[in-house]
Amino acid sequence: MDIQFTEEQELLRSSVQRLLRDQYDFEARRKIVASEEGFSRTQWGAFAELGLLAAPLSEGAGGLGGGPLSTMIIMHEFGRHLVVEPFVETVVLAGGLIEHVGTTEQQQAFVPGIIDGSRIWALAWAEKSSRFDFANVTTRARRDGSDYVLTGAKTMVIAAPWADNLIVSARTSGDGRDRSGVSLFVVDRRATGLDLQSFKTIDGRRAAEIGLREVRGQLLGREGEGVAALEACRDRAIGALCAETVGAIGELNSATLDYSKTRKQFGTTIGSFQVLQHRMVDMFIAHQEALSLMQHLSLSLGTGDAGLSRLASGAKSKVGYAGKFVADQAVQLHGGMGMTDELNVGHYFKRISSVNIQFGDPAFHVLRYAQLDAAA
């Protein structure tokens, strides 16, 4: 599959490429990750100024109406440059949820802050026993006047240390894995009763463990629709993460090919060894297969094709396995230097490893694909 971009989409891609080439090379990224905050508000402001934070959101919600293809274009370039700023968390996850399930008043209140870069968001859905199951929620919410009060805990909330607001899943009715009893709430990250323990992830980002003790929150959308909203949100997130992975795979292939042309062993470049040529051909094929699936999924997200969730799981598993294969081979072909902090190869490896477990690892999605296929 080969998508033919429109003039506007080509302009978006070239603008993102130019910005990242000029301002976000590998050394600049290392400094950002090593900083106390762990991301760059200057770069976040540049993304907002360029319109990237508005690009995927619908015009009705105040965005530019670019949809999933805009997300794909942006995330593919972000994957090539290992961008750490929370585009997926703020725009794809939070922005998507507000756009699709929020009331008109909530869209008018929250979306402008996302678009202009003044408000950063994070999604807090996972719990220590949830294992990728959106319905496995023990955090509770009870009505208190016009708002709700939340009590419980969330784990591995990516970008939470940077966030101004959180979207939190909590149970308003039912027990155990009752799908109809989960709702979504907007919570101020600095609200009274919210305890946040931040930490650095393996790929250099920031995440947090969150405790909620009688924390006030505003219902997002309607009660009991949280699981369905999160499942649709997961499909959109998978599209973004697949695009990021494909961008990283492409850069790993290029770096490995360049290295094979200069690294000598036994008096000749290692790229002349047939066994290594075969391996790099396998890496190239893995990239092309992942690229095709990424494009197919992004197009389907834009048209709302039947069987979208099955396609998303298929893409997540296939692209995940392709990413792991290419990352493993790139590190091995670079030798010991492949995992040094000074070389970008190891950083791509860590980022792909992290993406692979977000919203379900490849093995989880193989099983989910089979279950959805059987139910079709």
Long-range contacts (C-beta under 8 A, 24 or more apart in sequence): 1-292, 1-295, 1-296, 1-299, 2-295, 3-69, 3-295, 3-298, 3-299, 5-69, 5-73, 8-66, 9-66, 9-69, 9-70, 9-73, 12-55, 12-66, 12-70, 12-73, 12-74, 13-73, 13-77, 15-50, 16-50, 16-52, 16-73, 16-74, 16-77, 16-78, 17-77, 19-46, 19-47, 19-50, 20-77, 20-78, 20-80, 20-81, 20-83, 24-81, 24-83, 25-81, 26-81, 26-82, 26-344, 26-347, 29-81, 29-82, 29-83, 29-84, 30-341, 32-84, 33-84, 33-204, 33-205, 37-162, 38-84, 38-161, 38-162, 38-200, 38-204, 38-205, 38-206, 39-84, 39-85, 39-86, 39-162, 39-205, 39-206, 40-85, 43-83, 43-85, 44-85, 44-117, 44-120, 45-117, 47-85, 47-87, 47-117, 48-115, 48-116, 48-117, 49-117, 52-87, 52-91, 53-87, 53-90, 53-91, 53-95, 53-114, 53-115, 53-116, 53-117, 54-115, 56-91, 56-92, 56-95, 56-96, 57-91, 57-95, 57-96, 57-99, 57-111, 57-114, 57-115, 58-99, 61-95, 61-98, 61-99, 61-107, 61-111, 62-107, 62-108, 62-111, 62-112, 62-115, 63-95, 63-99, 63-111, 63-115, 67-301, 67-302, 68-236, 68-239, 68-298, 68-299, 68-301, 68-302, 69-298, 69-299, 69-302, 71-236, 71-239, 71-240, 71-243, 71-298, 72-239, 72-240, 72-243, 72-294, 72-295, 72-298, 73-243, 74-243, 75-240, 75-241, 75-243, 75-244, 75-247, 76-243, 76-244, 76-246, 76-247, 76-294, 77-247, 78-244, 78-247, 79-243, 79-244, 79-245, 79-246, 79-247, 79-248, 79-251, 79-351, 80-247, 80-248, 80-250, 80-251, 81-247, 82-248, 82-344, 82-347, 82-348, 82-351, 84-203, 84-204, 84-205, 86-120, 86-121, 86-122, 86-158, 86-159, 86-162, 86-163, 87-240, 88-237, 88-240, 88-241, 88-244, 89-120, 89-121, 89-122, 89-123, 89-158, 89-159, 89-163, 90-114, 90-119, 90-120, 90-121, 90-122, 90-159, 90-163, 92-236, 92-237, 92-240, 93-121, 93-122, 93-123, 93-167, 93-233, 93-236, 93-237, 94-121, 94-122, 94-123, 94-165, 94-167, 95-121, 96-233, 96-236, 97-123, 97-167, 97-184, 97-220, 97-229, 97-230, 97-233, 98-220, 100-229, 100-232, 100-233, 101-184, 101-220, 101-221, 101-222, 101-225, 101-229, 102-220, 102-221, 103-221, 106-186, 106-218, 106-220, 110-165, 110-186, 113-164, 119-164, 119-165, 120-159, 120-162, 120-163, 120-164, 120-165, 121-159, 121-163, 121-164, 121-165, 121-166, 121-167, 122-157, 122-158, 122-159, 122-160, 122-162, 122-163, 122-165, 122-166, 122-167, 122-189, 123-157, 123-166, 123-167, 123-233, 124-154, 124-157, 124-160, 124-166, 124-167, 124-168, 124-169, 124-187, 124-210, 125-154, 125-168, 125-169, 125-230, 126-154, 126-155, 126-156, 126-157, 127-152, 127-153, 127-154, 127-155, 128-153, 128-155, 132-359, 132-360, 132-364, 133-177, 134-169, 134-182, 134-226, 134-227, 134-230, 134-231, 134-234, 135-177, 135-178, 135-179, 135-182, 135-227, 136-176, 136-177, 137-169, 137-170, 137-171, 137-181, 137-182, 137-226, 138-171, 139-168, 139-169, 139-170, 139-171, 139-212, 140-170, 140-171, 141-170, 141-171, 141-172, 141-183, 141-185, 141-217, 142-172, 144-216, 147-216, 147-217, 147-218, 147-219, 148-172, 148-185, 148-216, 148-217, 148-218, 148-219, 149-214, 149-215, 149-216, 149-217, 150-185, 150-187, 150-212, 150-214, 150-215, 150-216, 150-217, 151-212, 151-213, 151-214, 151-215, 152-212, 153-209, 153-210, 153-211, 153-212, 154-209, 154-210, 154-212, 155-209, 155-210, 156-207, 156-209, 157-207, 157-208, 157-209, 157-210, 158-201, 158-205, 158-206, 158-207, 158-358, 159-205, 159-206, 159-207, 160-189, 160-196, 160-198, 160-206, 160-207, 160-208, 160-210, 161-196, 161-198, 161-206, 161-207, 161-208, 162-206, 163-189, 164-188, 164-189, 165-189, 166-210, 167-220, 168-212, 168-217, 169-226, 169-230, 170-217, 170-226, 172-223, 172-224, 173-223, 173-224, 179-227, 179-228, 180-224, 180-227, 181-224, 182-224, 182-226, 182-227, 182-230, 183-219, 183-220, 183-221, 183-222, 183-223, 183-224, 183-225, 183-226, 184-219, 184-220, 184-221, 184-225, 184-226, 184-229, 184-230, 185-217, 185-218, 185-219, 185-220, 186-217, 186-218, 186-220, 187-212, 187-215, 187-216, 187-217, 187-218, 191-215, 191-216, 191-217, 192-216, 201-354, 202-350, 202-353, 202-354, 203-347, 203-350, 203-351, 203-353, 203-354, 204-347, 204-350, 205-354, 231-309, 234-312, 234-359, 234-360, 235-301, 235-308, 235-309, 235-312, 236-301, 237-358, 237-359, 238-297, 238-312, 238-313, 238-315, 238-316, 238-359, 239-294, 239-297, 239-298, 239-301, 239-312, 239-315, 241-316, 241-355, 241-358, 241-359, 242-290, 242-293, 242-294, 242-297, 242-315, 242-316, 242-319, 243-294, 243-298, 244-351, 244-355, 245-290, 245-319, 245-320, 245-322, 245-323, 245-352, 245-355, 246-287, 246-290, 246-291, 246-294, 246-319, 248-323, 248-327, 248-348, 248-351, 248-352, 249-286, 249-287, 249-290, 249-322, 249-323, 249-326, 249-327, 249-352, 250-287, 250-291, 251-344, 251-348, 252-283, 252-326, 252-327, 252-330, 252-345, 252-348, 253-280, 253-283, 253-284, 253-287, 253-326, 253-330, 255-330, 255-334, 255-344, 255-345, 256-280, 256-283, 256-329, 256-330, 256-333, 256-334, 256-345, 259-333, 259-334, 260-333, 270-333, 276-333, 279-329, 279-333, 280-329, 280-333, 282-325, 282-329, 283-325, 283-326, 283-329, 283-330, 286-322, 286-325, 286-326, 287-322, 287-326, 289-318, 289-322, 290-318, 290-319, 290-322, 290-323, 293-318, 293-319, 294-319, 307-372, 307-376, 309-368, 309-372, 310-369, 310-372, 310-373, 310-376, 312-365, 313-360, 313-365, 313-366, 313-368, 313-369, 313-372, 314-365, 314-369, 316-359, 316-360, 316-362, 316-365, 317-362, 317-363, 317-365, 317-366, 317-369, 318-362, 320-355, 320-356, 320-361, 320-362, 320-365, 321-362, 323-352, 323-355, 323-356, 324-352, 324-353, 324-356, 324-362, 326-352, 327-352, 327-353
